[in-house]
Amino acid sequence: MKKMDKEGDLMYGRNLIPILLTLFLSLGAIPVTANPNPDPAPAVKKLMAFVIDDFGNNMQGTEEILAMPVPLTVAVMPFMPSTKQDAELAHQKGHDVLVHMPMEPMKGKRSWLGPGAITADLSDDEIRTRVEKAIDDVPHAIGMNNHMGSKITADERIMRIIMKVVKERGLFYLDSKTTDKSVAGKVAAEMGVPHAVNQIFLDDVYSVPHITKQMELVCKRIHNHSLCIAIGHVGPPGKKTASLLRQYIPRIQKEAEFVTISKLIQQTAH
């Protein structure tokens, strides 16, 4: 009896093997996922950088701009009455500080440039000296952009001298893009200088309707692109620009993160 039980058990086991094998293979064909409902990948945050030019001369709107509740980039002209005060305040509030380097335009009065400007008639050595002195005069400067400069930024010889100093000092360069003929970005790329390019001027016309129109362009650009760089000014349009910028902050924050230019360059570097 016991022998028959053992034989029956053996026969049962042999019959069971094909069934288990078929079941195993069928289970192996089913894709296995750790989480059947994975969370979607987080969207890449868009970047919005506002640069405000012309600090350094106790300009209108200075206090209002520096009081903004978002990080900004503050471009300070060298050798001016409030250069050091404005740069110190901007730094204390966590904003980037740039040297707003005066450069000769194609048209316009030299008196608009301010002291220590780069002009096309200077020797290579004098250009280098002026750039070095300007950097030394603006506390906490980590970058540079051009004040005016449609003539100089289109001159490759001069821009190479400027970029050499910028690179030696460990700064980055923002091309304000006052001319479509600018070679600043091209030269910076060739020389290995971290750089960015302005895309929109907010207040080249000093009126609320114009600045509002430009802010709408900013919103449109940030909606359709991953980043936006825009330049405004203290001075004649300063209070208007500050007021409108503050109004638009909540709307822009729905789509983008406010960043300084240094952070934008760092996050977009390849």
C-alpha positions as CSV (number, residue, x, y, z in Angstrom):
1,M,0.0,0.0,0.0
2,K,2.8,2.3,0.9
3,K,4.6,1.5,-2.3
4,M,1.5,2.5,-4.4
5,D,1.2,5.7,-2.4
6,K,4.8,6.6,-3.3
7,E,4.3,5.7,-6.9
8,G,1.1,7.8,-7.0
9,D,2.9,10.7,-5.4
10,L,5.7,10.4,-7.9
11,M,3.2,10.3,-10.8
12,Y,1.4,13.3,-9.4
13,G,4.6,15.3,-9.1
14,R,5.6,14.5,-12.7
15,N,2.2,15.7,-14.0
16,L,2.5,18.9,-12.0
17,I,5.8,20.0,-13.5
18,P,4.4,21.0,-16.9
19,I,1.6,22.9,-15.3
20,L,4.0,24.9,-13.1
21,L,6.3,25.5,-16.0
22,T,3.5,26.8,-18.1
23,L,2.3,29.1,-15.3
24,F,5.9,30.4,-14.7
25,L,6.4,31.2,-18.4
26,S,3.1,33.0,-18.7
27,L,3.9,35.1,-15.6
28,G,7.3,36.0,-17.1
29,A,5.5,37.4,-20.1
30,I,3.7,40.0,-18.0
31,P,5.6,43.3,-17.6
32,V,6.3,44.1,-14.0
33,T,6.3,47.7,-12.8
34,A,7.3,48.9,-9.3
35,N,4.6,51.6,-9.5
36,P,1.7,51.1,-11.9
37,N,0.9,54.8,-11.6
38,P,4.2,56.7,-11.6
39,D,4.1,60.4,-10.9
40,P,4.8,62.5,-14.0
41,A,8.3,64.0,-14.3
42,P,8.5,67.5,-12.8
43,A,8.4,70.2,-15.4
44,V,11.7,72.1,-15.9
45,K,11.3,75.5,-14.3
46,K,11.5,78.5,-16.6
47,L,14.0,81.2,-15.8
48,M,13.3,85.0,-15.7
49,A,16.2,87.4,-15.2
50,F,15.6,91.2,-14.9
51,V,18.6,93.4,-15.2
52,I,18.3,97.0,-14.0
53,D,20.9,99.4,-15.5
54,D,22.3,102.9,-14.6
55,F,22.8,102.6,-10.8
56,G,25.5,104.7,-9.3
57,N,24.2,108.3,-9.7
58,N,21.4,108.5,-7.1
59,M,18.9,107.8,-9.8
60,Q,15.1,107.9,-9.5
61,G,13.7,104.5,-8.7
62,T,16.8,103.2,-7.0
63,E,15.1,102.6,-3.7
64,E,12.0,101.0,-5.3
65,I,14.0,98.6,-7.5
66,L,16.3,97.5,-4.6
67,A,13.2,96.8,-2.5
68,M,11.8,94.3,-5.0
69,P,10.9,90.9,-3.4
70,V,12.7,88.9,-6.1
71,P,16.3,88.5,-7.1
72,L,17.5,91.0,-9.7
73,T,20.8,91.9,-11.4
74,V,21.9,95.4,-10.7
75,A,24.3,97.1,-13.2
76,V,26.2,99.9,-11.5
77,M,28.2,102.6,-13.4
78,P,31.8,103.1,-12.1
79,F,33.2,106.3,-10.8
80,M,29.9,107.9,-9.9
81,P,28.6,109.5,-6.7
82,S,26.6,106.5,-5.4
83,T,28.5,103.7,-7.1
84,K,29.8,102.1,-3.9
85,Q,26.6,102.7,-1.9
86,D,24.3,101.2,-4.6
87,A,26.6,98.2,-5.1
88,E,26.8,97.5,-1.4
89,L,23.0,97.8,-1.0
90,A,22.3,95.5,-4.0
91,H,24.8,92.9,-2.6
92,Q,23.2,93.0,0.8
93,K,19.8,92.3,-0.7
94,G,21.2,89.3,-2.6
95,H,21.1,90.8,-6.1
96,D,23.9,90.2,-8.6
97,V,26.1,93.3,-9.1
98,L,27.5,94.1,-12.5
99,V,29.9,96.7,-13.8
100,H,27.8,98.8,-16.1
101,M,30.7,99.7,-18.4
102,P,30.3,102.9,-20.4
103,M,31.1,102.3,-24.1
104,E,31.0,104.6,-27.1
105,P,27.8,104.5,-29.2
106,M,27.4,105.0,-32.9
107,K,25.4,108.1,-32.2
108,G,25.1,110.3,-29.1
109,K,27.0,112.7,-26.9
110,R,30.2,111.6,-25.1
111,S,28.9,113.4,-22.1
112,W,26.2,110.8,-21.7
113,L,28.8,108.1,-21.2
114,G,30.2,109.2,-17.8
115,P,33.8,108.9,-16.7
116,G,36.2,106.1,-17.7
117,A,34.4,105.2,-20.9
118,I,35.7,102.9,-23.6
119,T,36.0,104.8,-26.9
120,A,37.3,103.7,-30.2
121,D,40.2,106.1,-30.3
122,L,41.9,104.5,-27.2
123,S,45.0,102.4,-27.4
124,D,44.9,98.7,-26.4
125,D,46.7,99.4,-23.2
126,E,44.4,102.3,-22.2
127,I,41.3,100.1,-22.9
128,R,42.7,97.4,-20.6
129,T,43.5,99.9,-17.9
130,R,40.1,101.5,-18.0
131,V,38.3,98.2,-17.8
132,E,40.5,97.1,-14.8
133,K,39.9,100.3,-13.0
134,A,36.1,100.1,-13.6
135,I,36.0,96.6,-12.1
136,D,38.0,97.7,-9.1
137,D,35.6,100.6,-8.5
138,V,32.4,98.6,-8.2
139,P,32.2,96.5,-5.0
140,H,31.0,92.9,-5.3
141,A,30.9,93.0,-9.1
142,I,30.7,89.5,-10.5
143,G,30.0,90.4,-14.1
144,M,29.9,93.2,-16.7
145,N,27.5,94.6,-19.2
146,N,27.7,97.6,-21.6
147,H,26.2,101.1,-21.0
148,M,25.3,102.3,-24.6
149,G,28.2,100.8,-26.6
150,S,26.7,100.2,-30.1
151,K,30.0,101.2,-31.6
152,I,32.3,99.4,-29.3
153,T,30.4,96.1,-29.0
154,A,30.6,95.8,-32.8
155,D,34.4,96.2,-32.8
156,E,36.0,92.8,-32.4
157,R,39.5,94.2,-31.6
158,I,38.2,96.2,-28.6
159,M,35.8,93.5,-27.4
160,R,38.7,91.0,-27.3
161,I,40.6,93.3,-25.0
162,I,37.6,93.7,-22.8
163,M,36.8,90.0,-22.7
164,K,40.4,89.2,-21.8
165,V,40.2,91.3,-18.7
166,V,36.7,89.9,-17.9
167,K,38.0,86.4,-18.1
168,E,41.1,87.1,-16.0
169,R,39.0,88.6,-13.3
170,G,36.6,85.6,-13.3
171,L,33.6,87.6,-14.4
172,F,30.8,86.9,-16.8
173,Y,29.6,89.2,-19.6
174,L,26.0,90.2,-20.4
175,D,25.6,91.7,-23.9
176,S,23.0,94.5,-23.5
177,K,22.5,94.2,-27.2
178,T,22.3,97.8,-28.1
179,T,23.1,96.9,-31.7
180,D,22.4,93.9,-33.9
181,K,26.0,94.1,-35.1
182,S,27.3,93.2,-31.6
183,V,30.1,90.7,-31.6
184,A,30.3,90.5,-27.8
185,G,28.6,87.1,-27.6
186,K,30.7,85.6,-30.4
187,V,34.0,86.9,-28.8
188,A,32.9,85.7,-25.3
189,A,32.2,82.2,-26.6
190,E,35.5,82.0,-28.5
191,M,37.4,83.1,-25.4
192,G,35.6,80.9,-23.0
193,V,33.9,83.7,-21.1
194,P,30.5,82.8,-19.5
195,H,28.0,85.1,-21.2
196,A,24.3,85.9,-21.9
197,V,22.4,88.2,-24.2
198,N,19.6,90.7,-23.4
199,Q,16.4,90.0,-25.2
200,I,14.0,92.8,-24.3
201,F,14.4,96.5,-23.3
202,L,11.6,97.5,-21.0
203,D,11.8,101.2,-20.9
204,D,13.6,102.6,-23.9
205,V,10.5,104.9,-24.2
206,Y,9.7,106.5,-20.8
207,S,6.0,105.9,-20.7
208,V,3.6,103.6,-18.8
209,P,1.9,102.4,-22.0
210,H,5.3,101.5,-23.6
211,I,6.7,99.8,-20.5
212,T,3.4,97.8,-20.1
213,K,3.6,96.7,-23.7
214,Q,7.2,95.5,-23.1
215,M,6.2,93.6,-20.0
216,E,3.5,91.9,-22.0
217,L,6.3,90.9,-24.4
218,V,8.2,89.5,-21.5
219,C,5.2,87.4,-20.4
220,K,4.7,86.1,-24.0
221,R,8.3,85.2,-24.3
222,I,8.5,83.3,-21.0
223,H,5.3,81.5,-22.0
224,N,6.8,80.3,-25.2
225,H,10.5,79.9,-24.2
226,S,12.5,78.4,-21.3
227,L,14.1,81.7,-20.3
228,C,13.9,85.4,-20.7
229,I,16.4,88.3,-20.0
230,A,15.0,91.8,-19.9
231,I,16.7,95.1,-19.1
232,G,15.2,98.1,-17.4
233,H,16.6,101.3,-15.9
234,V,16.7,103.6,-12.9
235,G,16.7,107.2,-13.8
236,P,13.9,109.0,-15.9
237,P,11.8,105.8,-16.2
238,G,12.9,104.3,-12.9
239,K,9.8,104.7,-10.8
240,K,7.4,103.7,-13.6
241,T,9.5,100.6,-14.3
242,A,9.7,99.7,-10.6
243,S,5.9,100.1,-10.2
244,L,5.0,98.0,-13.3
245,L,7.6,95.3,-12.5
246,R,6.2,94.9,-9.0
247,Q,2.7,94.5,-10.5
248,Y,3.8,91.8,-13.0
249,I,5.8,89.7,-10.5
250,P,2.9,87.4,-9.4
251,R,1.9,86.8,-13.0
252,I,5.4,85.9,-14.1
253,Q,5.9,83.7,-11.0
254,K,3.1,81.4,-12.2
255,E,5.3,80.3,-15.1
256,A,8.9,81.1,-14.2
257,E,11.5,81.4,-11.4
258,F,13.1,84.8,-10.9
259,V,16.9,84.5,-11.0
260,T,20.0,86.6,-11.2
261,I,22.0,86.5,-14.4
262,S,24.8,84.5,-12.7
263,K,22.3,81.8,-11.8
264,L,20.7,81.8,-15.2
265,I,24.1,81.3,-16.9
266,Q,25.0,78.5,-14.4
267,Q,21.7,76.7,-14.9
268,T,21.8,76.9,-18.7
269,A,25.5,76.0,-19.1
270,H,26.0,72.9,-21.2
